[in-house]
């Protein structure tokens, strides 16, 4: 092989190496860009799933709070009805006591007037 053929081979090898390096850089840039796109998609998907999960948790807790609230209201109504019934049952006793006291006062007044 002559010196010019060797130099030509070296130049060709350098040119091929340079092209391979440029291709590798281009491939790396594309891989990085693709990875960034994929990462954005993963983050967006995770955010959507997180929002959906949070909404679901909030909805579940809201239902629990409403159920607890209704339970408290129902218990309050039941307690007030029980107090009303208990008070109604004592009305006759209270009337009887008042009548006895009234009659005693009347008799006492009548005896004092005699």
C-alpha positions as CSV (number, residue, x, y, z in Angstrom):
1,X,0.0,0.0,0.0
2,X,1.3,3.4,-0.9
3,X,1.6,6.3,1.5
4,X,-1.3,8.2,-0.2
5,X,-3.5,5.1,0.1
6,X,-2.6,4.8,3.8
7,X,-3.3,8.5,4.3
8,X,-6.6,8.2,2.4
9,X,-7.5,5.2,4.6
10,X,-6.7,7.2,7.8
11,X,-8.8,10.1,6.5
12,X,-11.6,7.8,5.7
13,X,-11.4,6.1,9.1
14,X,-11.3,9.6,10.8
15,X,-14.3,10.6,8.7
16,X,-16.2,7.4,9.6
17,X,-15.3,7.9,13.3
18,X,-16.5,11.5,13.2
19,X,-19.8,10.4,11.6
20,X,-20.2,7.7,14.2
21,X,-19.6,10.1,17.0
22,X,-22.0,12.6,15.5
23,X,-24.6,9.8,15.1
24,X,-24.0,8.7,18.7
25,X,-24.5,12.3,19.9
26,X,-27.7,12.6,17.8
27,X,-28.9,9.2,19.2
28,X,-28.1,10.4,22.8
29,X,-29.9,13.7,22.3
30,X,-33.0,11.8,20.9
31,X,-32.9,9.4,23.8
32,X,-32.7,12.2,26.3
33,X,-35.6,14.1,24.6
34,X,-37.6,10.8,24.5
35,X,-36.9,10.2,28.1
36,X,-38.0,13.7,29.0
37,X,-41.3,13.3,27.1
38,X,-41.8,9.9,28.8
39,X,-41.0,11.4,32.2
40,X,-43.5,14.2,31.6
41,X,-46.1,11.7,30.7
42,X,-45.4,9.6,33.8
43,X,-45.6,12.7,36.0
44,X,-48.8,13.8,34.4
45,X,-50.3,10.4,34.7
46,X,-49.2,10.2,38.4
47,X,-50.8,13.6,39.1
48,X,-54.1,12.6,37.5
49,X,-54.1,9.3,39.5
50,X,-53.2,11.3,42.7
51,X,-56.0,13.8,42.1
52,X,-58.5,11.0,41.4
53,X,-57.4,9.2,44.6
54,X,-57.6,12.4,46.6
55,X,-61.1,13.1,45.2
56,X,-62.2,9.5,46.0
57,X,-60.8,9.9,49.6
58,X,-62.6,13.2,50.1
59,X,-65.8,11.8,48.7
60,X,-65.6,8.8,51.1
61,X,-64.9,11.0,54.1
62,X,-67.6,13.4,53.1
63,X,-70.1,10.5,53.1
64,X,-68.9,9.4,56.5
65,X,-69.3,12.9,57.9
66,X,-72.8,13.2,56.5
67,X,-73.7,9.8,57.9
68,X,-72.3,10.8,61.3
69,X,-74.1,14.1,61.2
70,X,-77.4,12.3,60.3
71,X,-76.8,9.8,63.1
72,X,-76.3,12.7,65.6
73,X,-79.4,14.5,64.4
74,X,-81.4,11.3,64.7
75,X,-80.1,10.6,68.2
76,X,-81.0,14.2,69.2
77,X,-84.6,13.8,67.9
78,X,-84.8,10.4,69.8
79,X,-83.5,12.0,73.0
80,X,-85.9,15.0,72.7
81,X,-88.8,12.6,72.2
82,X,-87.8,10.5,75.2
83,X,-87.6,13.7,77.3
84,X,-90.9,14.8,76.0
85,X,-92.5,11.5,76.8
86,X,-90.9,11.5,80.3
87,X,-92.2,15.0,81.0
88,X,-95.6,14.1,79.7
89,X,-95.7,11.2,82.1
90,X,-95.0,13.5,85.0
91,X,-97.7,16.0,84.1
92,X,-100.4,14.1,86.0
93,X,-98.2,13.8,89.0
94,X,-97.4,17.5,88.9
95,X,-101.1,18.4,88.6
96,X,-102.0,16.1,91.5
97,X,-99.3,17.7,93.7
98,X,-100.5,21.2,92.7
99,X,-104.1,20.3,93.5
100,X,-103.1,18.8,96.9
101,X,-101.1,22.0,97.7
102,X,-104.0,24.2,96.4
103,X,-106.5,22.3,98.5
104,X,-104.2,22.5,101.6
105,X,-103.9,26.3,101.0
106,X,-107.7,26.7,100.6
107,X,-108.3,24.6,103.8
108,X,-105.7,26.6,105.7
109,X,-107.3,29.8,104.6
110,X,-110.8,28.5,105.4
111,X,-109.6,27.4,108.9
112,X,-107.9,30.8,109.4
113,X,-111.1,32.6,108.5
114,X,-113.2,30.6,110.9
